[in-house]
Amino acid sequence: IHAYVSGVQSMNLDITFLGTSAGKPTTDRTVSGLLINRGGERILVDPGEGTQHQMIAHETGLGVKTVLLTHVHADHSLGLAGLFHTWEFNGRNRPLTVVLPEENRSYISQIQSVVGGDLSFDIRVIGSSPGEAPIDFDGFQIKSTEAEHRGPAVGYEIVEDDRIGRFDQSRAQAL
């Protein structure tokens, strides 16, 4: 998806579906995973098991700055362990931000312990509740929304900052 507003710098929004089969993978569809690239900010949503393989297969690269977890069920989050391990093995030193339901903040330290404890990169864990805007980016923010699921869950919205366009009054009147 590419958007352009006249007189305003264009913004890109690319979405790669890495898995769409939730808790029941098939030979053609893997468990949940979504990669959003919004103006160069790469956001990984619900990395289920095998997400890094899908990222390689779809040639998205493994570099992400932010991970959003809607909830911590295995089919939406177990891919984090593999990604943590790969990033550690590759000497990642850029910090990672992980946003998840407030009630599940300790989940990230549990995943980290499975990988082996201290990592070569810092993890900023943000617990979020519906209605909060836990992360601001240049030109947009991520906002948590209400989600119904078994156990704590949130949805996420990408909320664009207001952008002032140009209004051509004489052209509008001519039309």
N, C-alpha and C positions, 0 to 999 in steps of 0.2 A: 504494500500500500504506500503510495507516495502522494503527498499533499502539497499543493502550492496555493498560496494566497497572493493575489496581485499586489506588488509593491512590498511584499514581506519575504524574507529569506525562506526558501522552501524547507520543509521538514520531512524526513523519511521515517517511515514506520514499517519495518520488515518483521514478519512473524513466521517462524518455522515451527511446524508441529512435529515434535520429536516422538511423540507417542500419544495415542488417543483411545487406548483400550482399557484404561483404568485397571481394575483388579483382575481382569481376565485377559491376559495377553494371548495373541494368536501368532501364527507363523508370519503373518503379514502386518500385524499391528502390535507395537509394544505398549507397556504401561505408560502412564501419564508423563508428559514433558512438553514444555513450550519454551522457545527462545524468542525474546522480543529484542529487536534492535531499534531503538528510538533515537535517531540523531547521533549514533555512535555509542550510546549507553546500552550495554548488553545486559539484559535481565533474564534470568532463568527462572521459570515458574514450575513448581512441582516436579522436581527431577526424580522420577521413579527409577527403578532398577534398570540398568543398561543405558541410561541417558548419555553417558559419555561415548558409548559406541554409536548411538544415533547422531550425536554431534559430529563425530568423525565421518560417518557415512554421508551426512548431509553437508559436509565441508563447511560447517559453521565455525570451526575452531573451538577450543576449550576455554578461551578467555571470557570470563564474566566478572562483573563488578558487584552484582547484586543477585541474591536468590530470594524469591518469594515462595513461601510455603502456605498453601491455603489451610492445610491441616497436616498432621504428622502420621497418617496411616502409611504403611509400608509402600503401597503402590504409588504414593505421591512424594516419597522422601528418601527411600533407600539408596537412590543414586548418589546422594550426597557423600556417603562413605567412600565410594569409588572415586568420586571427583576429588574429595579431600586428599585421598591417598595419591592420586595422580599429580595433583598440584604440588603436594609435598615432595614427591619423587622428582618432579621437574624444577624444584627450587623456587616455587612461587614466593614472591615477597610483597606483592601488592595486597592490601587489606581486602577482605571480603565482608559485605554486609548481608546478613540474613534476617529477613522479616518473617515472623510467624505469629500465630495466635498467642496472646499474652500468657495464657495458661500453660503453654508448651515451651517456654524459654529454655528450660534445662535440657531439652531434647538435643540441642546442638552440642553441648558438652558430652552427652552420652554418645553421639555419633563420633565426636572427636576422640573419645577414649577407645572406641573400636579401632580407629585408625592408628592409635599408638600414642595418644597424649598430645604433647606440645607440637605445634606445626610451625613451619617456616614463615607463615603469614598470620596476621592478626584477623580474628573474626569479630565483627561488631554484630551483636545479637540485639534485635529490636523486637520486643513483644508489642503486638498491636491489637487494638479492639476496633470494632466497627465505628466509623465516623472519624477516625483519626487519620491524619496525613503523616505517616512516619518518615517519609523520605522526600526531599526536594532535590530536583535535578535542574539543570539549566534549561528553562523553557517549559518544564512540566513537573508534576509531583505524582507520587503514588498515594492513593487514598484507599484505606481499608473499608470494606462494606460488609454488611451482614450476609451470612451464608448459613443455610440449614444443612447440617450433616450430623452423623453420630459423633458426638464429642465436640470439643472446641474447633471452630472453623471461621475463617474470614474469606471474603472475596477481595479482589483488587481492581481499582480503576486507574487508568492513566488520565490525569486531569491536566489539560494544556493550559499554560498561562495565557492570559489575554494578549493578543497581538494586534497592534494597530495597523490597519491596512490604509490604503489611499482611496479616497472617494473622488471620482472625477465627475463633478457636478454638471459640467457642460455636456459631457457624454451621456450622463443619465437623462438630462433634459432632452437631448436629441433622440434618445431611444424612446 
